[in-house]
Amino acid sequence: MRLNLLILFSLTTLVLYGQDISEQKFNQEIVTQYTSTDGSILGSIHRIIMDKGRPIAFSESQAYVFKNGTWTKDFSGLTMATQQAIDGNKSEKVLSSVVYGKQLVVGTETGLYFQTNGKRRPIYPADTNYSWAPRQVSALTVDSFGDLWFGSQDGIGKLSKGVWTLFTGKQGLPYNQFTCAASGADGSVWFGTQKGVIVVRNNHFSYKSSRRWLPDDRVQDIVVDPNGNAFIATAGGIAQISPTPMTLEEKAHYFTNQVETRHNRMGFIAHSELTKQFDLTTSRLAISDNDGKYTAMYGAAQAFRYAVTGDPVAKELADRSFKACKWLSDITPEPGFPARVIIPTDWHEPVNEQYSREFNKKRQETDPQWKDIYPRFPLSKDGKYRYKCDTSSDELAGHFFFYGIYYDLVAKTVEEKMEVKAVVADMMDHLLRHGYKLVDYDGKVTRWGDFSPEYFHSVYGYDQRGLNSMMMLSFLNVAKHVTGNAKYEQESALLRNKHNYHIFALHPKEYFPSGNVVPWDNNLCLMSMYGLLRYESDPALILMYRQALETAWLHMSKQKNSFWDTIYEALAKNFGKQVDEKLFVRTDLFPENHLYAPSVVREHYKPRNHTPFILENLQKMPLDLIGYSMPNTHRLDIIKDPTPGTDSEKGWGHDGYALPLDERGHVRQDRDSFDLNLSEGDGWSEHEGTFYLLPYYMARYHHLLR
């Protein structure tokens, strides 16, 4: 039996006056799957009924009753009607039927009918949008309010007090190949389809498909017990979806435990691998190209947690993350150069063989700038470890983001602060010493570590100069803030005055053409924006950087990503506070264009995001962070991205926003939410709970969840 824990967000979450939102309950859905793999169910389940509150499931050769949390073959105590139903089958001509009021309603291949004394009278549903003669009416049910629902190839219809409401993809219906329907005591309606389950609450649709939710996407029957537990019969077994109250803080403790149990490797945080598909008991620690960044993000989450709660455990975890990130710099022979990864020499993978000279040469045929360096995992000086070189801008973004936060919120003693100052100065001085470049042990710049003016003016670096210029200015601001050394402000002024880095930064990320756009640049952009704006004191530069933030936000604002939403709103709200403090009421700001400053203040005084999406995303993030394949291109409720040159598998809902997090195959907060088919490992990996913890505690720190 495999247990998946999932989150269902309810827009009707009770807001208790005076209670912190982190302690308010919302409905979590616990998914338990029973399949032939664990031996609890044999074969395809084609029918499921309810008897005295107990589900009875039928395969082609066997019936099962659900008792005390398990499926058995003990049928004692069943009603006579259920005993008779064990051998019963649906009529070939009637696809679905239900009693509505005192009338029998039947659905067939040819229509929807009232049936009395064997005679059928056709029903033609119509509302202000549609008028149907429905076909293939395979799903019928009456909800707990007494409303009639049907599912057909035309769509879904609801009859309430004599008035029809009809739903297609434009009204949010995800799919229309129905197989069955059932209703819950809370007014919910559950539709089974040939590709997953559709749940309707208050005329709002949610979609459950893939192994995240079901043993098999072909749903053959559904029942819902009085407690709201849904039992879903599929071709691959049974899924039980059960609502359970949970708070955001309880969820945070769950994810902290998940990270510490399965994702902590010598203090470094990364995803884990599963040696058996979908089976968490086979979890094995893994490495990523960006262990430093992901460890820094976890450390930042614990730093914000410590600032909000004062929990000494949070400080211990933040301290450990800091030491791990610092170790990445200490282990390399080049001062201030942070490695990507550190592993013991007995690591189970042949890491250097994977990046042989032959591999590098082959890679350079399609990527001429690929770095030909060997070994890519050199030995540490003491011979006990290997570290991965060719470090990228991703790592630097994570380090500088974390170090500023750790310095401000966690480091309290003189010794702690001196440690942060030392590592920040080492990293920044390395970049300055090498002309704003990350330089490896071979004396050459890394593949993605060039922040130099000459690179930005080349044919290779022009498209990166906006993001990388902004990042370098951010690193210098963090270094200035943490160390107090004026030389970093002088370097920043040089880059602005001589090389126009602040002008380049007005376009802080690429968003067209699609070939230049990668979703993790959103992370690098906003994480660097955080240090850039928080540690800037020049009013003119703050105005420019606020405009840059808004430019970047245009491409991210519809993606329903709680981390990005949190950083953006925290920075935008702080800008509004600075406006209120009259920071920009000066006549010497941009004297060549006196309209610029007031226009930025007017246009960007308030954040332009939808704050409730932070809470929605946090609540919808599954507790099950296995990476699933969850195709969505077949859905009726999406709009394909029409941008020229864009992949046809990109799209969003009819409301203009990305699909909900628990309906996408990717749960990491550094992915493209518009990618309809992206898979995070197809059941062979589990991802770390940092992607909940960081936005949650950061949002609490910035008072964005009240």
C-alpha positions in Angstrom: 0.0 0.0 0.0 1.4 3.4 -1.0 0.5 6.5 0.9 0.5 9.8 -0.8 -0.3 13.0 1.1 -1.8 15.8 -0.9 -3.1 19.3 -0.3 -6.5 20.5 -1.4 -7.0 24.3 -1.1 -10.4 25.5 -0.2 -11.4 29.1 -1.0 -13.9 28.8 1.9 -11.1 28.4 4.5 -12.4 29.9 7.8 -10.6 33.0 8.8 -10.7 33.3 12.6 -10.5 36.8 13.9 -7.2 37.4 15.7 -5.7 34.0 14.8 -2.5 33.8 12.9 -3.1 32.3 9.5 -0.3 29.8 10.0 -2.5 28.1 12.7 -5.7 28.0 10.7 -6.9 24.7 9.4 -7.4 23.8 5.8 -8.3 20.5 4.1 -5.4 18.2 3.3 -6.2 15.2 1.2 -4.6 12.0 2.1 -4.3 9.6 -0.9 -4.0 5.9 -0.2 -3.6 3.6 -3.2 -4.5 -0.1 -3.2 -3.1 -2.1 -6.1 -1.9 -5.5 -7.1 1.6 -4.3 -6.5 1.1 -4.4 -2.7 -1.3 -7.4 -3.0 -4.3 -5.6 -1.5 -6.3 -5.6 -4.7 -6.1 -7.9 -7.7 -6.7 -6.6 -11.2 -8.9 -3.9 -12.5 -11.8 -2.6 -10.4 -14.8 -2.0 -12.6 -17.5 -1.2 -9.9 -17.7 0.2 -6.4 -20.8 0.7 -4.2 -21.5 1.7 -0.7 -23.2 -0.5 1.9 -23.8 0.7 5.5 -21.1 3.3 4.9 -18.6 0.6 3.8 -17.3 0.5 0.2 -17.6 -2.8 -1.8 -15.3 -3.1 -4.8 -15.7 -5.5 -7.7 -13.1 -6.9 -10.1 -13.9 -9.3 -12.9 -13.4 -12.3 -10.6 -13.6 -11.0 -7.0 -15.4 -8.7 -4.7 -13.8 -6.9 -1.7 -15.2 -5.1 1.3 -13.4 -2.2 3.1 -13.2 -2.9 6.8 -10.9 -1.3 9.4 -8.7 0.3 6.8 -8.1 -2.8 4.7 -9.8 -4.6 1.8 -11.0 -8.1 2.7 -13.3 -10.9 1.3 -15.4 -11.0 4.4 -19.0 -10.2 3.3 -20.7 -10.9 6.6 -23.3 -8.2 7.6 -23.9 -6.9 4.1 -27.5 -6.0 3.1 -29.4 -8.3 0.8 -29.3 -5.6 -1.9 -25.5 -5.6 -1.8 -25.4 -9.3 -1.9 -27.5 -9.2 -5.1 -25.4 -6.4 -6.5 -22.3 -8.5 -6.4 -23.5 -10.4 -9.5 -25.3 -7.4 -11.1 -24.2 -5.4 -14.2 -25.3 -2.2 -15.8 -27.7 -2.3 -18.7 -25.9 -2.1 -22.1 -28.4 0.6 -23.2 -28.4 2.7 -20.1 -25.0 4.3 -19.4 -26.1 6.0 -16.2 -29.1 6.6 -14.0 -30.2 8.4 -10.9 -33.4 9.3 -9.0 -34.0 13.0 -9.1 -37.0 14.1 -7.0 -39.4 11.3 -7.7 -38.4 10.7 -11.3 -35.8 8.4 -12.8 -33.3 10.1 -15.0 -31.3 8.0 -17.4 -28.3 8.7 -19.6 -27.7 6.9 -22.9 -25.5 7.1 -25.9 -28.2 9.1 -27.7 -29.4 11.5 -24.9 -30.7 12.4 -21.4 -34.2 11.3 -20.4 -36.8 11.3 -17.7 -38.1 7.7 -17.6 -41.6 6.8 -16.3 -43.1 3.3 -16.7 -40.5 2.4 -19.2 -41.2 5.4 -21.4 -38.6 8.1 -21.9 -39.0 11.8 -22.3 -35.9 13.7 -23.7 -34.3 16.5 -21.7 -32.7 19.4 -23.6 -30.6 21.4 -21.1 -30.1 25.1 -22.0 -28.7 28.2 -20.3 -27.6 31.7 -21.5 -24.5 30.2 -23.1 -25.5 26.8 -24.5 -28.4 24.7 -25.7 -27.7 21.0 -25.9 -29.2 17.7 -27.0 -26.5 15.8 -25.0 -24.9 12.6 -26.3 -22.9 9.9 -24.5 -24.4 10.8 -21.0 -22.2 8.5 -19.0 -22.4 10.2 -15.6 -25.4 11.2 -13.5 -25.7 12.1 -9.8 -27.7 14.2 -7.4 -25.7 16.3 -4.9 -26.4 16.9 -1.3 -28.3 20.1 -2.1 -30.7 18.1 -4.3 -29.3 19.4 -7.6 -29.1 17.1 -10.7 -25.7 16.8 -12.4 -24.8 15.0 -15.6 -21.6 14.5 -17.6 -21.7 14.1 -21.4 -19.5 14.7 -24.4 -21.0 18.2 -24.6 -19.8 19.0 -21.1 -21.3 19.0 -17.6 -24.8 20.2 -16.7 -26.4 21.2 -13.3 -30.2 21.5 -12.8 -31.0 23.5 -9.7 -34.5 24.7 -8.9 -35.5 24.3 -12.5 -32.6 26.3 -13.9 -29.8 24.8 -15.9 -26.1 25.8 -15.7 -23.8 24.2 -18.4 -20.1 23.9 -18.3 -17.5 23.4 -21.0 -13.8 24.2 -21.1 -14.5 27.9 -21.2 -16.2 27.6 -17.8 -13.3 25.6 -16.4 -14.2 22.0 -17.3 -10.9 20.1 -17.7 -12.2 17.1 -19.7 -15.4 15.6 -21.1 -14.9 11.8 -21.6 -17.0 10.7 -18.6 -17.4 7.3 -17.1 -19.3 7.8 -13.8 -20.3 10.3 -11.1 -20.9 10.5 -7.3 -21.7 13.2 -4.8 -20.3 14.0 -1.3 -22.1 15.1 1.8 -20.4 18.5 1.6 -22.0 19.4 -1.8 -19.0 18.2 -3.8 -19.6 16.3 -7.1 -17.0 13.8 -8.3 -16.8 12.8 -12.0 -14.8 9.9 -13.2 -13.4 10.2 -16.7 -11.2 8.2 -19.0 -8.3 10.4 -17.9 -8.6 11.2 -14.2 -11.1 12.6 -11.7 -12.9 16.0 -11.8 -14.2 17.4 -8.5 -16.7 20.2 -8.5 -17.2 22.5 -5.5 -19.2 25.7 -5.7 -19.0 25.4 -9.5 -15.2 25.4 -9.3 -13.4 22.5 -11.0 -10.3 20.7 -9.8 -8.6 17.9 -11.7 -6.8 14.8 -10.3 -4.8 12.6 -12.6 -1.6 10.6 -12.8 0.1 8.4 -10.1 0.0 11.4 -7.8 -3.7 10.8 -7.3 -4.7 7.5 -9.0 -3.3 4.0 -9.7 -4.6 4.3 -13.2 -6.1 7.3 -15.0 -9.1 5.4 -16.3 -11.8 5.8 -13.6 -14.5 3.2 -13.7 -16.6 4.0 -10.6 -16.6 6.3 -7.5 -18.4 6.4 -4.1 -18.1 9.0 -1.4 -18.8 8.0 2.2 -20.5 10.3 4.8 -17.1 11.5 6.1 -16.1 12.8 2.7 -13.7 9.9 1.9 -13.8 9.2 -1.9 -13.1 5.7 -3.1 -12.2 5.6 -6.8 -12.1 2.4 -8.8 -9.7 2.4 -11.6 -8.2 -0.1 -14.1 -5.1 -0.3 -11.8 -6.7 -0.6 -8.4 -8.4 1.8 -5.9 -7.5 5.3 -4.7 -8.9 6.5 -1.4 -8.9 10.3 -1.1 -9.6 11.5 2.5 -9.8 15.1 3.7 -7.8 15.8 6.9 -7.4 19.2 8.6 -3.9 20.7 8.7 -2.3 24.0 9.5 0.5 25.7 7.5 2.8 25.4 10.5 2.1 21.6 10.8 2.8 21.3 7.1 6.1 23.2 7.6 7.1 20.7 10.3 6.3 17.8 8.0 8.5 19.2 5.3 11.4 20.0 7.7 11.2 16.4 8.8 11.1 15.3 5.2 14.2 17.2 4.3 16.1 16.1 7.4 15.1 12.4 6.9 15.7 12.0 3.1 17.5 15.0 1.7 20.3 15.9 4.1 23.7 14.8 2.8 26.5 16.1 5.1 24.5 19.3 5.5 23.8 19.7 1.8 20.2 19.7 0.6 19.2 18.2 -2.7 16.6 15.9 -4.3 16.7 12.1 -3.7 16.5 9.2 -6.1 14.2 6.2 -5.9 15.6 2.9 -6.9 12.0 1.6 -7.3 9.5 3.8 -9.1 7.1 5.6 -6.8 8.5 3.9 -3.7 9.8 6.2 -1.0 11.2 3.3 1.0 13.9 3.0 -1.7 15.0 6.6 -1.4 18.7 7.3 -1.9 20.6 10.5 -1.4 21.5 12.3 -4.6 23.6 15.3 -5.8 22.5 18.1 -8.1 24.5 20.7 -10.1 23.3 23.3 -7.6 23.7 21.8 -4.2 25.0 25.1 -3.0 22.0 27.1 -4.1 19.5 24.6 -2.8 21.3 24.4 0.5 21.4 28.1 0.7 17.6 28.3 0.1 17.0 25.8 2.9 19.3 27.8 5.1 17.4 31.0 4.2 14.1 29.2 5.1 15.4 28.3 8.5 16.8 31.8 9.0 13.3 33.3 8.3 11.8 30.6 10.6 14.2 31.6 13.4 13.4 35.3 12.9 9.6 34.5 13.1 9.5 31.8 15.8 12.7 32.1 17.7 12.9 28.3 17.6 16.5 27.3 18.5 16.2 24.2 16.1 15.8 26.7 13.3 19.0 28.4 14.3 20.8 25.1 14.4 19.7 24.2 10.9 20.5 27.7 9.5 24.0 27.5 11.1 24.5 24.0 9.6 23.5 25.3 6.2 25.9 28.2 6.5 28.7 25.9 7.4 27.9 23.7 4.4 27.8 26.6 2.0 31.1 28.0 3.5 32.7 24.5 3.1 32.0 24.7 -0.7 34.4 27.7 -0.8 36.9 26.4 1.7 37.4 23.1 -0.1 38.7 24.5 -3.4 42.3 25.6 -4.0 41.3 29.0 -5.5 40.3 31.4 -2.6 36.7 32.4 -2.8 35.7 29.9 -5.5 32.7 27.9 -4.4 32.3 24.3 -5.6 28.9 23.1 -6.8 29.0 19.8 -4.8 31.0 17.9 -2.2 30.9 14.1 -2.0 33.0 11.5 -0.2 35.5 9.6 -2.4 33.5 6.4 -2.1 30.4 8.0 -3.8 28.4 5.3 -5.6 28.5 7.0 -9.0 31.5 7.2 -11.3 31.3 11.0 -11.4 34.5 11.8 -13.4 33.9 9.1 -15.9 30.5 10.8 -16.7 32.5 13.9 -17.7 35.4 12.5 -19.6 37.5 14.4 -22.1 35.6 12.5 -24.8 32.3 13.6 -23.4 33.4 17.2 -23.2 34.6 17.2 -26.8 31.3 15.7 -27.9 29.3 18.3 -25.9 31.2 21.1 -27.5 29.9 20.1 -30.9 26.5 21.4 -29.9 27.6 23.9 -27.1 31.0 25.5 -28.1 31.2 27.2 -24.7 31.0 24.0 -22.8 34.0 23.9 -20.5 36.5 21.1 -21.3 37.9 20.5 -17.8 39.0 17.2 -16.3 38.6 16.1 -13.7 35.3 17.8 -13.1 35.3 16.3 -9.6 38.9 17.0 -8.3 40.1 15.6 -5.0 40.2 17.8 -1.9 43.5 18.6 -0.4 43.0 16.0 2.4 42.0 13.3 -0.2 38.8 12.5 1.6 36.3 14.3 -0.7 35.7 15.2 -4.3 34.1 18.6 -5.2 32.4 19.5 -8.5 33.9 22.6 -10.2 32.6 24.7 -13.2 30.4 26.6 -10.8 27.6 28.7 -12.3 25.8 31.9 -11.6 23.0 29.9 -9.9 25.4 29.0 -7.1 26.4 32.6 -6.6 22.8 33.8 -6.5 22.0 31.3 -3.8 25.1 32.0 -1.7 24.7 35.8 -1.7 21.0 35.6 -1.1 21.5 33.4 1.9 24.5 35.2 3.4 22.8 38.5 3.6 19.7 37.0 5.3 21.8 34.8 7.6 23.9 37.8 8.6 20.9 39.9 9.4 18.6 37.3 11.1 20.8 34.6 12.6 24.4 35.6 13.2 24.4 37.3 16.6 27.8 37.1 18.1 30.9 38.8 16.9 32.4 35.5 15.9 29.3 34.5 13.9 29.3 37.8 12.0 33.0 37.7 11.3 32.6 34.2 9.7 29.9 35.6 7.3 32.0 38.6 6.5 35.0 36.4 5.7 33.3 34.1 3.3 31.4 37.0 1.6 34.6 39.0 1.2 36.5 35.9 -0.1 33.9 35.2 -2.8 33.5 38.9 -3.8 37.3 39.4 -3.9 37.6 36.3 -6.1 35.3 37.9 -8.7 37.0 41.2 -8.5 40.5 39.7 -8.7 39.5 37.9 -11.9 37.8 40.8 -13.7 34.2 39.8 -12.5 34.6 36.2 -13.4 34.4 32.9 -11.6 37.8 31.2 -12.5 38.3 27.5 -12.0 41.4 25.6 -10.8 42.5 25.6 -14.5 42.7 29.4 -14.5 39.8 29.7 -16.9 36.3 31.2 -16.5 33.5 28.7 -15.8 30.7 28.0 -18.4 28.2 30.3 -16.6 30.4 32.4 -14.4 31.2 35.4 -16.6 30.0 38.8 -15.4 32.7 40.9 -17.2 32.0 44.0 -19.4 33.7 42.4 -22.3 31.5 39.3 -22.2 28.4 41.5 -22.1 29.5 43.3 -25.2 30.2 40.1 -27.1 27.9 38.0 -29.3 27.9 35.3 -26.7 27.0 37.4 -23.7 24.6 40.1 -24.9 21.5 38.2 -23.9 22.8 37.6 -20.4 24.0 41.1 -19.6 20.7 42.3 -18.1 20.5 39.5 -15.6 24.2 39.1 -14.9 24.7 42.9 -14.6 21.9 43.1 -12.0 23.3 40.1 -10.2 26.8 41.5 -10.0 25.4 44.8 -8.6 23.4 42.7 -6.1 26.5 40.8 -5.0 28.4 44.0 -4.4 25.5 45.4 -2.4 25.4 42.3 -0.2 29.2 42.5 0.2 29.0 46.2 1.1 26.3 45.5 3.7 27.8 42.5 5.3 31.5 43.6 5.4 31.1 47.3 5.7 34.0 47.7 3.3 33.6 50.8 1.1 35.6 49.3 -1.8 32.6 47.3 -2.9 30.5 50.4 -3.3 33.4 51.9 -5.3 33.5 48.8 -7.6 29.7 49.1 -8.0 30.1 52.8 -9.0 32.8 51.9 -11.5 30.5 49.3 -13.1 27.7 51.7 -13.3 29.5 54.8 -14.4 32.0 53.2 -16.9 30.1 50.1 -18.1 26.4 51.0 -17.6 25.6 47.9 -15.5 22.6 49.7 -13.9 21.2 50.5 -17.3 21.6 46.8 -18.4 19.9 45.9 -15.1 16.7 47.6 -16.3 16.1 44.5 -18.4 16.9 42.0 -15.6 15.9 38.8 -17.4 15.1 37.5 -20.9 11.5 36.7 -21.7 11.7 36.6 -25.5 12.5 34.8 -27.8 11.6 31.5 -26.1 15.0 30.0 -26.8 16.6 32.5 -24.4 14.1 31.9 -21.6 14.8 29.4 -18.8 12.6 29.3 -15.7 15.5 29.1 -13.2 16.5 32.5 -14.3 13.4 33.7 -12.5 14.9 32.4 -9.3 18.3 34.0 -10.0 16.6 37.2 -10.9 14.4 37.6 -7.8 16.8 36.2 -5.3 19.4 38.7 -6.5 16.8 41.5 -6.6 16.3 40.9 -2.9 19.8 41.8 -2.0 20.0 44.5 -4.6 17.0 46.5 -3.4 17.2 45.8 0.4 20.8 47.0 0.6 20.6 50.0 -1.7 20.5 53.4 -0.2 20.7 55.7 -3.3 17.2 56.9 -4.1 17.9 57.2 -7.8 19.1 53.6 -8.0 16.2 52.4 -5.9 13.8 53.9 -8.5 15.7 52.2 -11.4 15.8 48.9 -9.6 12.1 49.1 -8.7 11.3 49.6 -12.4 13.6 46.6 -13.2 11.7 44.5 -10.7 8.4 45.3 -12.4 9.9 44.5 -15.8 11.0 41.1 -14.6 7.6 40.6 -12.9 5.7 40.9 -16.1 6.9 37.5 -17.2 6.3 35.8 -13.8 3.2 37.3 -12.4 0.8 34.7 -13.8 2.7 31.6 -12.7 1.2 31.0 -9.2 4.6 30.6 -7.6 4.6 31.4 -3.9 8.3 32.0 -3.7 8.3 34.5 -6.6 5.2 36.1 -5.4 6.6 36.5 -1.9 9.9 38.1 -3.0 8.2 40.4 -5.4 5.6 41.6 -2.9 8.1 42.0 -0.1 10.3 44.3 -2.2 7.3 46.2 -3.8 5.8 46.8 -0.4 9.1 48.1 1.0 9.3 50.5 -2.0 5.8 51.8 -1.1 7.0 52.3 2.5 10.0 54.3 1.2 7.6 56.4 -0.9 5.5 57.1 2.2 8.7 58.2 4.0 9.3 60.8 1.2 12.6 59.2 0.2 12.1 60.3 -3.5 10.8 63.8 -2.9 13.9 65.5 -4.2 14.5 67.8 -7.1 18.0 66.5 -7.9 16.9 63.0 -9.0 17.3 62.6 -12.7 17.6 66.3 -13.5 17.7 65.6 -17.2 14.2 64.2 -17.0 12.3 65.5 -14.0 9.3 63.3 -14.9 11.1 60.0 -14.4 11.1 59.8 -10.6 7.4 60.8 -10.1 6.4 58.5 -12.8 8.1 55.5 -11.2 6.6 56.4 -7.9 3.1 56.7 -9.4 3.3 53.5 -11.5 5.0 51.2 -9.0 3.8 52.5 -5.6 1.7 49.4 -5.0 2.5 45.8 -5.8 0.9 44.3 -8.9 0.4 40.7 -7.8 -2.5 38.8 -6.4 -1.5 38.2 -2.7 -4.0 35.3 -2.1 -2.0 33.3 -4.6 0.8 32.9 -2.0 -1.6 31.2 0.4 -3.2 29.2 -2.4 0.1 27.9 -3.7 1.3 27.0 -0.2 -1.8 25.1 0.6 -2.0 23.3 -2.8 1.6 22.2 -2.7 1.4 18.4 -2.3 3.1 16.8 0.7 3.9 14.1 -1.8 6.9 15.6 -3.6 7.6 12.6 -5.9 8.1 13.9 -9.4 5.3 12.6 -11.6 4.5 12.8 -15.3 1.2 14.6 -15.5 0.3 15.5 -19.2 -2.1 18.4 -19.5 -2.2 19.2 -23.2 -5.5 17.3 -23.6 -7.4 19.6 -21.2 -10.3 21.7 -22.4 -9.8 24.5 -19.9 -6.4 25.6 -21.2 -5.2 28.2 -23.7 -2.1 27.2 -25.6 0.6 29.9 -25.6 0.4 31.6 -29.0 3.7 33.5 -28.8 5.7 32.9 -32.0 8.5 30.4 -31.5 7.0 29.0 -28.3 6.7 25.3 -27.6 3.2 24.1 -28.3 3.1 22.4 -24.9 3.0 25.7 -23.0 -0.3 27.1 -21.9 -2.5 28.4 -19.0 -6.1 28.4 -17.8 -8.9 30.5 -19.2 -8.4 32.9 -16.3 -4.9 33.7 -17.7 -3.1 32.0 -14.8 -1.1 28.8 -14.6 -2.8 25.6 -13.6 -2.9 24.9 -9.9 0.3 23.5 -8.4 -1.2 20.1 -7.5 -2.4 19.6 -11.1 1.1 20.0 -12.6 3.8 17.4 -12.9 6.4 19.7 -11.4 6.4 20.9 -7.8 9.7 22.7 -7.7 9.5 26.5 -7.4 12.1 27.1 -10.1 10.1 25.6 -13.0 8.0 27.0 -15.8 4.4 26.8 -14.5 3.1 27.1 -18.1 4.8 23.9 -19.2 1.9 21.5 -19.6 3.9 18.3 -19.9 7.0 18.8 -17.7 7.9 15.8 -15.6 10.2 15.8 -12.6 11.6 12.3 -12.8 8.6 10.3 -13.7 8.4 8.7 -10.3 12.1 8.1 -9.9 12.9 11.0 -7.6 11.6 12.9 -4.6 12.1 16.6 -4.2 13.0 18.5 -1.1 10.4 20.4 1.0 12.5 23.6 0.8 10.1 24.7 -2.0 7.4 25.1 0.6 9.5 26.1 3.6 11.3 29.1 2.1 8.2 30.9 0.7 6.2 30.0 3.8 8.6 31.4 6.4 9.7 34.3 4.2 6.0 35.3 3.7 5.5 35.1 7.4 8.5 37.2 8.1 7.3 39.9 5.7 3.7 39.7 7.0 2.2 38.6 3.7 0.0 35.9 5.1 -2.2 38.0 7.4 
